[in-house]
Amino acid sequence: MDDPRARIDAVAAETGFSGVVRLERHGVVEVDAAYGFADRAHAIPMTTATRLGIASGSKTMTALAVLRLVEDGALGLGTTARSLLGDDLPLVADDVTVEHLLTHRSGIGDYLDEDELDSDDYPMPVSVHRLASTEDFLPILDGYPTKFPAGERFSYCNGGYVVLALIAERASGRTYHDLVRDLVLGPAGMTSSDFLRSDDLPGDAALGYVEVGGHVRTNVFHLPVVATGDGGLYTTVDDVHRFWPALMGGVVVGADLLAAMVRPHSPPEDGGTRTYAFGCWLRTDSPEVAMIGADAGVSFASQHDPERGYTHTVIANTSDGAWPVSEELDRIIGIAEG
């Protein structure tokens, strides 16, 4: 079966995939398809224009907002978190810098430790409707001891990206959401992307679905009502495929910071080929750059290789639905995951 669309249709049917898929090679869109329902209760079908959450995929947007502030002189990569946190979050070590946070090398304790939680748990210690601004996260970020000295090693940390959002707000005097809108989404032409309230979604946005106690339910009680620095932007495949050429073309940040952003800052773990940069994942065996995210009722992967000329994106409104489809796209373009 050599037809890419037929291959994706087969995997989608086999796995019950619900979401959107796009494969583009050398400027030609080879797959642009939607499957399943954006709203199961009302049988509203998914479309390729549906907006879906991308979980930690939007850490890339946080990193870029921070890098724009670095470019503008409001922050430096060596700026310490403490210099802007003041007396808040006293367990964050005094030597933790913006660069440590960007690269998940800060060593700070994580309020949402993915090694200890199932993605379909109810992890928030407060009602999620209380988490609408970045400052609202201060009480749930506090109280987690340092894991290791800053810079010692890589350890993926969601809380670190919320701290980055706080730092960005305090350095600029603007909200995190406005910073991302004005410094990243606007320049990249991502006109359909935004931070939507999960309890007031517009008609073109998909609900996320989780399985709890054998029942499939929406994820409205699992995630903050409005996303902040560690993930949760809503977007479309069109916007994601506008983002990559804008990023690589220097539209969002200039060449020097772009080069720093897309170089590895830690070695791969467990013999794999994935390593982390500033808010995005890299492969050690190719120039591919990726945004990847998963949370309760959300999974997302978008991979771009400017040398081989491909971009492929999968966004699902289930917790792990994106992975089989993304792996098939890798096979179609002839790469194997490590």
Secondary structure, 3 states (H helix, E strand, C coil): CCCHHHHHHHHHHHHCCCEEEEEEECCEEEEEEEECEEECCCCEECCCCCEEECHHHHHHHHHHHHHHHHHHCCCCCCCECHHHHCCCCCCCCCCCEHHHHHCCCCCCCCCCCCCCCCCCCCCCCCCHHHCCCCHHHHHHHCCCCCCCCCCCCCCCCHHHHHHHHHHHHHHHCCCHHHHHHHHHHHHHCCCCCECCCCCCCCCCECCCEEEECCEEEECCCCCCCCCECCECCEECHHHHHHHHHHHHCCCCCCHHHHHHHCCCCCCCCCCCCEEECCCCEEECCCCCEEEEEEECCEEEEEEEECCCCEEEEEEECECCCHHHHHHHHHHHHCCCCC
